[in-house]
Amino acid sequence: MPLRPIRPPALPRPWELSPRQQDGAIAVFVVVAGIALYAAGVYQLIPGPDQAAQWLRILELAVFGGLSLVRRWVPGGLLLGTVALAADLALGPSLLAAVVYTDLLYAATLYGSRWVGRILIGVVAAGCLAVLVAALTVPPDARTSVVGALAILLFLVVPVWWATNVRQHRDIAASERANATQLGKIAELDRRAAVADERARMARDLHDVIAGHLSAIAIQSEAALSMAEDPKMTRTVLGAVRENSVHALEEMRAMIGLLRSTTGEDYDTTAPARLAELWRLVESARATGMEVTVDSTVDEDAGLPTAVDLTAYRIAQEALTNAVKHAPGGRVTVHLGCAGGILTVEIGNELRPAAGQPGGAADGTGTGLLSMRERANAVGGTLSAGPSGPGWLVRAELPLVEGRT
């Protein structure tokens, strides 16, 4: 399934207000609504003549408008609002004071810290209980007291309960966004790791084809030039050159078809190389003047696991190529054995100076040894390469059972 690119966060829309602008709009609404209520004479919660002076009500309106500007300042805004509410109760409770204080409770619960929210929930719960007890025991008119108490409870409980729910959903959304970001980063790292692994595999396969076939072609061509006086030997070497060229083209064609396909199934490809074709490598090495001896106790037609079969072939190909490059004209021994569920591949060659020899090469970069180790590790096997007595030995042990090392 293809990975979807991570989209950057959306930019704020031009018509969206910042938090400071929102608070300013609320303050303007409070002042305008307060003026309308005072002008209509419906600003009192308890009907009756207003005992407070008009300038006090105007001052009260300005104070509540200012409190709306600092509603996000927790707990300072709520404390100032509590003082203003106490003064309003002394003058005579007003609808504007109740609405503004309700908004301050909501803002303190939503924007304050977690401990502020917990304290407000406890205070509101205790206050509700105290109001209910006082309403049922103190006043003589129980019905009026209960109705008034319930009205007060709505102004206290609803904003805190509502803000708590909004805050929980906000925290959940923030957590989901953080999780989505982390998953996106993990998916990107997985994609990069998969790309790196695929590039390493492609580089390994290309190295096998180029180092194996093209190096043999270069060495055999040099040998053909040096044997120009022997037409029969020249013809044999050129035949090996042609065979290596055709085989290299087949493998390159299969690899290019795989890279160009989208499903990996809609292209014509050749069968993967197997130990049954080891004779091609042996004949190619012999065509360069190498003396190759093969000792095999493995039934190549017994149905080895495909991955192990291909790995063994590629290791033998790389080892023979290195022997031809670094010890031309020498002796090489190839041993294949199978015992205890382990396929053993050994290629040993004598060490000879390459200088002055056809196709002689300088010290390599070690890419071939790294490629062989990676292939062996990929199927759970091991590979060792280094001096052994008077020569050089490459030994690979490949498990025939998946998961065995």
C-alpha positions as a printed NumPy array, in Angstrom:
array([[  0.   ,   0.   ,   0.   ],
       [  1.603,   3.337,  -1.022],
       [  2.458,   5.772,   1.733],
       [  0.665,   9.075,   1.744],
       [  2.755,  12.228,   2.116],
       [  2.509,  14.09 ,   5.403],
       [  0.583,  17.312,   4.889],
       [  1.705,  20.462,   6.701],
       [ -0.726,  22.032,   9.178],
       [ -3.346,  24.25 ,   7.579],
       [ -2.709,  27.985,   7.689],
       [ -5.21 ,  30.155,   9.587],
       [ -8.023,  31.464,   7.411],
       [ -8.28 ,  35.227,   6.9  ],
       [-11.677,  35.411,   8.612],
       [-10.57 ,  33.485,  11.714],
       [ -9.923,  35.595,  14.834],
       [ -6.926,  35.236,  17.093],
       [ -7.528,  34.561,  20.823],
       [ -6.918,  38.232,  21.639],
       [ -9.392,  39.306,  18.943],
       [-11.967,  36.812,  20.227],
       [-11.689,  38.222,  23.752],
       [-12.041,  41.741,  22.377],
       [-15.191,  40.754,  20.486],
       [-16.658,  39.197,  23.657],
       [-15.881,  42.374,  25.63 ],
       [-17.621,  44.519,  23.029],
       [-20.625,  42.185,  23.078],
       [-20.793,  42.381,  26.9  ],
       [-20.797,  46.187,  26.851],
       [-23.386,  46.425,  24.078],
       [-25.628,  43.797,  25.691],
       [-25.288,  45.486,  29.08 ],
       [-26.326,  48.861,  27.664],
       [-29.333,  47.232,  25.991],
       [-30.387,  45.486,  29.233],
       [-29.995,  48.672,  31.276],
       [-31.927,  50.686,  28.683],
       [-34.736,  48.097,  28.693],
       [-34.721,  47.9  ,  32.502],
       [-34.453,  44.091,  32.58 ],
       [-30.931,  43.782,  33.966],
       [-31.946,  42.728,  37.532],
       [-32.249,  39.072,  38.531],
       [-34.6  ,  39.928,  41.434],
       [-37.519,  42.186,  40.365],
       [-37.911,  45.423,  42.278],
       [-36.535,  48.935,  42.478],
       [-32.774,  49.238,  41.985],
       [-31.125,  50.742,  45.082],
       [-27.756,  51.298,  43.381],
       [-26.822,  54.63 ,  41.813],
       [-26.733,  54.825,  38.044],
       [-23.02 ,  55.664,  37.941],
       [-22.301,  52.504,  39.912],
       [-24.094,  50.418,  37.281],
       [-22.135,  52.161,  34.531],
       [-18.904,  51.477,  36.407],
       [-20.013,  47.875,  36.893],
       [-20.624,  47.548,  33.139],
       [-17.116,  48.85 ,  32.381],
       [-15.581,  46.442,  34.929],
       [-17.327,  43.397,  33.444],
       [-16.332,  44.477,  29.934],
       [-12.717,  44.7  ,  31.093],
       [-12.932,  41.27 ,  32.76 ],
       [-13.925,  39.796,  29.423],
       [-10.615,  41.031,  27.991],
       [ -8.639,  39.059,  30.613],
       [-10.837,  35.94 ,  30.655],
       [ -7.879,  33.748,  29.596],
       [ -5.729,  35.07 ,  32.462],
       [ -6.035,  32.243,  34.962],
       [ -6.555,  32.472,  37.896],
       [ -6.233,  36.253,  38.061],
       [ -9.256,  36.965,  35.875],
       [-11.465,  34.604,  37.88 ],
       [-10.364,  36.132,  41.197],
       [-11.137,  39.651,  39.972],
       [-14.448,  38.383,  38.638],
       [-15.294,  36.891,  42.055],
       [-14.646,  40.266,  43.697],
       [-16.796,  42.03 ,  41.075],
       [-19.565,  39.431,  41.564],
       [-19.523,  40.011,  45.343],
       [-19.872,  43.759,  44.766],
       [-22.74 ,  43.126,  42.324],
       [-24.55 ,  40.971,  44.88 ],
       [-24.185,  43.796,  47.394],
       [-25.689,  46.273,  44.951],
       [-28.354,  43.835,  43.806],
       [-27.694,  40.804,  41.572],
       [-27.739,  41.58 ,  37.865],
       [-28.096,  39.339,  34.834],
       [-24.925,  40.779,  33.241],
       [-22.788,  39.832,  36.271],
       [-24.113,  36.259,  36.222],
       [-23.425,  35.814,  32.501],
       [-19.902,  37.292,  32.66 ],
       [-18.983,  35.25 ,  35.733],
       [-20.273,  32.121,  34.017],
       [-17.947,  32.845,  31.086],
       [-15.034,  33.404,  33.499],
       [-15.678,  30.002,  35.087],
       [-15.745,  28.425,  31.638],
       [-12.509,  30.146,  30.554],
       [-10.69 ,  29.298,  33.802],
       [-11.612,  25.605,  33.501],
       [-10.741,  25.432,  29.8  ],
       [ -7.536,  27.49 ,  29.653],
       [ -6.188,  27.001,  33.172],
       [ -3.88 ,  24.233,  34.336],
       [ -5.18 ,  20.829,  35.382],
       [ -4.963,  21.579,  39.095],
       [ -7.005,  24.765,  38.564],
       [ -9.686,  22.691,  36.833],
       [ -9.733,  20.149,  39.68 ],
       [-10.015,  22.925,  42.279],
       [-12.896,  24.554,  40.42 ],
       [-14.765,  21.249,  40.169],
       [-14.383,  20.737,  43.921],
       [-15.366,  24.316,  44.762],
       [-18.415,  24.208,  42.488],
       [-19.509,  20.887,  43.961],
       [-19.153,  22.197,  47.526],
       [-20.888,  25.448,  46.616],
       [-23.819,  23.627,  45.022],
       [-24.25 ,  21.502,  48.119],
       [-24.119,  24.567,  50.369],
       [-26.656,  26.45 ,  48.227],
       [-29.087,  23.505,  48.273],
       [-28.816,  23.114,  52.036],
       [-29.281,  26.852,  52.621],
       [-32.208,  27.032,  50.192],
       [-34.072,  24.22 ,  51.959],
       [-33.413,  25.267,  55.525],
       [-33.075,  29.031,  55.869],
       [-35.76 ,  30.872,  53.877],
       [-39.432,  30.565,  54.852],
       [-40.595,  30.161,  51.245],
       [-39.06 ,  26.799,  50.258],
       [-40.428,  26.711,  46.708],
       [-38.998,  30.101,  45.776],
       [-35.705,  29.19 ,  47.413],
       [-35.427,  25.927,  45.528],
       [-36.126,  27.622,  42.195],
       [-33.526,  30.293,  42.949],
       [-31.001,  27.684,  44.062],
       [-31.459,  25.668,  40.889],
       [-30.944,  28.799,  38.819],
       [-27.723,  29.522,  40.687],
       [-26.588,  25.92 ,  40.208],
       [-27.025,  26.22 ,  36.449],
       [-24.749,  29.271,  36.383],
       [-22.08 ,  27.361,  38.367],
       [-22.275,  23.773,  37.154],
       [-22.937,  24.166,  33.431],
       [-19.839,  26.255,  32.527],
       [-17.45 ,  24.037,  34.512],
       [-18.982,  20.807,  33.158],
       [-19.022,  22.128,  29.599],
       [-15.425,  23.412,  29.739],
       [-14.263,  20.087,  31.213],
       [-15.787,  18.175,  28.3  ],
       [-14.333,  20.578,  25.742],
       [-10.915,  20.288,  27.36 ],
       [-11.049,  16.487,  27.326],
       [-11.909,  16.46 ,  23.626],
       [ -9.162,  18.994,  22.942],
       [ -6.603,  16.877,  24.79 ],
       [ -7.736,  13.767,  22.917],
       [ -7.427,  15.604,  19.594],
       [ -3.94 ,  16.841,  20.52 ],
       [ -2.914,  13.323,  21.492],
       [ -4.248,  11.937,  18.198],
       [ -2.384,  14.619,  16.253],
       [  0.836,  13.785,  18.115],
       [  0.308,  10.074,  17.426],
       [ -0.372,  10.791,  13.759],
       [  2.83 ,  12.843,  13.554],
       [  4.846,  10.06 ,  15.162],
       [  3.292,   7.459,  12.867],
       [  4.097,   9.67 ,   9.901],
       [  7.734,   9.922,  11.011],
       [  7.916,   6.151,  11.564],
       [  6.384,   5.531,   8.137],
       [  8.911,   7.9  ,   6.553],
       [ 11.792,   6.137,   8.327],
       [ 10.424,   2.759,   7.209],
       [ 10.156,   4.048,   3.64 ],
       [ 13.723,   5.331,   3.705],
       [ 14.967,   2.036,   5.176],
       [ 13.093,   0.081,   2.497],
       [ 14.555,   2.293,  -0.233],
       [ 18.048,   1.899,   1.224],
       [ 17.663,  -1.89 ,   1.412],
       [ 16.382,  -2.044,  -2.147],
       [ 19.217,   0.143,  -3.414],
       [ 21.743,  -2.06 ,  -1.587],
       [ 20.196,  -5.176,  -3.135],
       [ 20.25 ,  -3.616,  -6.602],
       [ 23.869,  -2.533,  -6.127],
       [ 24.767,  -6.063,  -5.041],
       [ 23.062,  -7.619,  -8.063],
       [ 24.646,  -5.132, -10.467],
       [ 28.047,  -5.795,  -8.939],
       [ 27.586,  -9.532,  -9.392],
       [ 26.684,  -9.125, -13.058],
       [ 29.355,  -6.542, -13.887],
       [ 32.167,  -7.983, -11.768],
       [ 31.387, -11.543, -12.771],
       [ 30.71 , -11.384, -16.475],
       [ 32.286,  -8.143, -17.638],
       [ 35.501,  -8.701, -15.682],
       [ 35.729, -12.155, -17.217],
       [ 35.158, -10.629, -20.651],
       [ 37.964,  -8.12 , -20.086],
       [ 40.394, -10.799, -18.892],
       [ 39.463, -13.206, -21.677],
       [ 39.807, -10.482, -24.3  ],
       [ 43.287,  -9.684, -23.029],
       [ 44.124, -13.392, -23.16 ],
       [ 42.812, -13.641, -26.742],
       [ 45.047, -10.741, -27.784],
       [ 48.078, -12.419, -26.259],
       [ 47.27 , -15.732, -28.028],
       [ 46.86 , -14.346, -31.526],
       [ 49.335, -16.9  , -32.915],
       [ 47.215, -19.845, -31.713],
       [ 43.938, -19.702, -33.725],
       [ 42.397, -22.676, -31.89 ],
       [ 42.977, -21.208, -28.43 ],
       [ 41.876, -17.78 , -29.631],
       [ 38.642, -19.244, -30.936],
       [ 38.031, -20.99 , -27.574],
       [ 38.635, -17.771, -25.632],
       [ 36.42 , -15.714, -27.943],
       [ 33.668, -18.311, -27.552],
       [ 33.88 , -17.852, -23.773],
       [ 33.779, -14.078, -24.266],
       [ 30.619, -14.364, -26.327],
       [ 28.971, -16.694, -23.797],
       [ 29.741, -14.323, -20.93 ],
       [ 28.446, -11.382, -22.962],
       [ 25.166, -13.11 , -23.804],
       [ 24.639, -14.252, -20.218],
       [ 25.399, -10.76 , -18.89 ],
       [ 22.911,  -9.234, -21.322],
       [ 20.232, -11.724, -20.231],
       [ 20.696, -10.869, -16.569],
       [ 20.798,  -7.136, -17.253],
       [ 17.648,  -7.429, -19.358],
       [ 15.858,  -9.247, -16.546],
       [ 16.962,  -6.638, -13.995],
       [ 15.926,  -3.702, -16.196],
       [ 12.556,  -5.346, -16.806],
       [ 12.046,  -5.7  , -13.06 ],
       [ 12.925,  -2.052, -12.435],
       [ 10.614,  -0.8  , -15.177],
       [  7.628,  -2.923, -14.144],
       [  5.107,  -1.709, -11.571],
       [  3.891,  -5.059, -10.279],
       [  6.938,  -7.242, -10.762],
       [  4.858,  -9.739, -12.764],
       [  4.227,  -8.178, -16.175],
       [  7.641,  -8.584, -17.782],
       [  9.52 , -11.436, -19.441],
       [ 12.447, -12.509, -17.287],
       [ 14.98 , -15.316, -17.185],
       [ 15.13 , -17.956, -14.496],
       [ 17.432, -17.099, -11.553],
       [ 20.94 , -18.478, -11.696],
       [ 21.447, -21.81 ,  -9.915],
       [ 24.293, -24.128,  -8.964],
       [ 23.259, -26.306, -11.886],
       [ 24.853, -23.605, -14.071],
       [ 28.125, -23.627, -12.128],
       [ 29.797, -25.208, -15.144],
       [ 29.422, -21.895, -16.989],
       [ 31.552, -20.165, -14.382],
       [ 34.099, -22.985, -14.398],
       [ 34.444, -22.935, -18.185],
       [ 34.723, -19.152, -18.183],
       [ 37.544, -19.295, -15.616],
       [ 39.33 , -22.066, -17.528],
       [ 39.137, -19.986, -20.701],
       [ 41.369, -17.384, -19.005],
       [ 44.035, -19.995, -18.3  ],
       [ 42.962, -20.962, -14.777],
       [ 43.181, -24.594, -13.672],
       [ 39.824, -25.251, -11.978],
       [ 38.976, -28.426, -10.071],
       [ 35.387, -29.06 ,  -8.959],
       [ 34.54 , -31.402,  -6.076],
       [ 30.799, -31.594,  -5.441],
       [ 28.697, -33.973,  -3.367],
       [ 25.541, -31.919,  -3.855],
       [ 22.735, -33.134,  -6.066],
       [ 22.103, -29.894,  -7.948],
       [ 18.76 , -31.207,  -9.247],
       [ 17.484, -32.223,  -5.789],
       [ 15.581, -28.961,  -5.402],
       [ 17.587, -26.636,  -3.18 ],
       [ 15.727, -23.606,  -1.771],
       [ 15.737, -20.926,  -4.448],
       [ 17.303, -18.238,  -2.258],
       [ 20.053, -20.58 ,  -1.054],
       [ 20.674, -21.893,  -4.575],
       [ 21.046, -18.366,  -5.979],
       [ 23.21 , -17.241,  -3.037],
       [ 25.583, -20.183,  -3.456],
       [ 25.864, -19.482,  -7.193],
       [ 26.608, -15.779,  -6.666],
       [ 29.223, -16.502,  -3.995],
       [ 30.953, -18.996,  -6.277],
       [ 30.767, -16.486,  -9.142],
       [ 32.334, -13.694,  -7.085],
       [ 35.055, -15.948,  -5.628],
       [ 36.038, -17.278,  -9.06 ],
       [ 36.066, -13.754, -10.479],
       [ 38.393, -12.576,  -7.699],
       [ 40.659, -15.573,  -8.279],
       [ 40.89 , -14.784, -11.997],
       [ 41.588, -11.095, -11.305],
       [ 44.14 , -11.438,  -8.492],
       [ 45.777, -14.816,  -9.262],
       [ 45.545, -15.291, -13.045],
       [ 46.83 , -18.548, -14.419],
       [ 46.736, -20.274, -11.049],
       [ 44.885, -23.247,  -9.625],
       [ 41.397, -23.017,  -8.113],
       [ 39.53 , -25.669,  -6.155],
       [ 35.723, -25.548,  -5.877],
       [ 34.105, -27.749,  -3.226],
       [ 30.346, -28.117,  -2.666],
       [ 29.061, -30.213,   0.212],
       [ 25.782, -30.742,   2.03 ],
       [ 25.544, -32.231,   5.532],
       [ 23.328, -31.634,   8.54 ],
       [ 21.038, -29.256,   6.661],
       [ 23.981, -26.973,   5.773],
       [ 25.186, -26.281,   2.247],
       [ 28.917, -25.596,   2.256],
       [ 30.609, -23.689,  -0.571],
       [ 34.417, -23.477,  -0.597],
       [ 36.553, -21.827,  -3.26 ],
       [ 40.291, -21.858,  -2.699],
       [ 43.021, -20.525,  -4.936],
       [ 46.775, -20.144,  -4.753],
       [ 48.184, -16.685,  -4.268],
       [ 50.177, -15.436,  -7.23 ],
       [ 51.395, -11.94 ,  -8.177],
       [ 49.151, -10.312, -10.768],
       [ 51.792,  -8.038, -12.252],
       [ 52.652,  -8.743, -15.821],
       [ 49.806, -11.236, -16.226],
       [ 46.967, -10.808, -18.71 ],
       [ 44.159,  -9.017, -16.973],
       [ 46.175,  -8.557, -13.802],
       [ 44.468,  -6.217, -11.317],
       [ 45.492,  -4.125,  -8.396],
       [ 44.076,  -4.493,  -4.941],
       [ 40.289,  -4.398,  -4.963],
       [ 37.944,  -2.205,  -2.965],
       [ 36.436,  -5.037,  -0.919],
       [ 33.001,  -4.628,  -2.468],
       [ 32.973,  -8.25 ,  -3.604],
       [ 33.65 ,  -9.614,  -0.101],
       [ 30.992,  -7.319,   1.349],
       [ 28.495,  -8.481,  -1.284],
       [ 29.195, -12.137,  -0.504],
       [ 28.762, -11.588,   3.251],
       [ 25.498,  -9.716,   2.714],
       [ 24.138, -12.518,   0.555],
       [ 25.11 , -15.165,   3.098],
       [ 23.597, -13.187,   5.982],
       [ 20.389, -12.648,   4.015],
       [ 19.659, -16.397,   4.056],
       [ 20.839, -16.891,   7.642],
       [ 24.283, -18.183,   6.738],
       [ 27.885, -17.2  ,   7.417],
       [ 30.865, -16.451,   5.225],
       [ 34.587, -16.268,   5.927],
       [ 37.322, -15.189,   3.543],
       [ 41.054, -14.895,   4.081],
       [ 44.48 , -16.504,   3.76 ],
       [ 44.565, -20.275,   4.26 ],
       [ 47.959, -21.859,   4.087],
       [ 49.678, -20.904,   0.828],
       [ 46.471, -19.617,  -0.744],
       [ 43.171, -17.8  ,  -0.247],
       [ 39.958, -19.519,   0.863],
       [ 36.338, -18.383,   0.695],
       [ 33.99 , -20.56 ,   2.771],
       [ 30.217, -20.1  ,   3.037],
       [ 27.807, -22.12 ,   5.159],
       [ 24.181, -21.702,   4.101],
       [ 21.304, -23.327,   6.034],
       [ 18.797, -25.244,   3.924],
       [ 16.062, -24.81 ,   6.551],
       [ 14.593, -21.3  ,   6.917],
       [ 15.459, -19.617,  10.193],
       [ 18.423, -21.922,  10.966],
       [ 21.824, -20.307,  11.511]])
